């Protein structure tokens, strides 16, 4: 009884901390996106709230919180309320298997705990893929339940896009799984320890650089970000699937989009760029402080990907729908399949360990 | 063959996208905003800025307007409405008894200013005329004179007190036939 209680308390603490960090990162991202976009376009970005506009996320949050919650006439009320939750929960639940720092255990009240990962399950990456696919339901149902043609079109586009690119994400990471021989994110990251030449982007038997490119492009498409933001194309569909949403429900979709961005960046960092591993062998800090360095490197990698999202958004125009589909099926899919083939042969010729 | 190969290579390494990303990154690194934080800092407007219209006065405070209706005739959007009358006690002189401008319709072309034979109309550099009620944009003579008073603090002398040559240029300056050269 006490064992269950202590473990539960520890897990809940971990969940609360990680949720807090993720939501804080979302807050930073909303500001950082507008600032970076502004700087890249010779603007200033938000400057009004607080010094240099740093309190803008708080102002936005308060505004969304106090906005009227409108349910359009003719909307399916149940699905309309369910959709934002269905979009947000899978985006947040994926963080349960992300290793944020070195895989070490601490002893607390006589029990072993892993402080930097909520649960190290052995099908970690599969679990994330399964749940992010559920997130697409939130978008599609939200688009359908709104009883609006723009929302419906946005939802349909999202359905087609997520199906096309989810496949590429899944196939792109198969190469890494072949090399690592595990589905657990902790084990995959541990296998990349000891310098950047061990990271799976550059790793020996067959560098996963093609898989990495395919993964990054497909994950941009999967999170509905520019240049693949057809489901919420402002100039065509008003706001796409969340045209009719307002107030906190809109904030849920917004949170889901940014949480998905963070999740996708975390996976990219853990699978291809060695997660918490530094680009040099070992650690610079002493043994008992090594975890600081690990967490720092993980954060740097994740923020690099998040910056890449903003960078792409500032640079590229939106793809046309047929271009999106052709690119997904005729370019990305063959590359991903070829990568699996070559990686499998390489992994067979050079078995690990 | 080599050009084809180069084109193919550029396609597979996303060369054009990389060029674009380099451009955006260089703008980020050499960050120099061209925008102004509008309510806090304002751009200096040129003298010839065509902003809010105003009625002007001479330096002794009398209105320049002689009520000739030429501005009303020149206005393409029928913004201006002039009610002309004799100056009481001076049968040879006229003035605008009432003068209205419906600024909701004005397109700031400046034709009324060009048409005025006595330069009684001027365009100011005011542009912050957003109001909650559009009826507030129907201005009468007093309001237009007040705009002129705050935008043109330096006033001309009355025509009869000016040097004849200067007065000649002042009056109907725009309507003179072009000099033959």
Interface residues (C-beta under 8 A of the other chain):
Chain A: X36 X38 X39 X40 X41 X42 X43 X44 X47 X311 X312 X314 X315 X316
Chain B: X17 X20 X21 X23 X24 X25 X27 X28 X31 X32 X33 X34 X35 X37
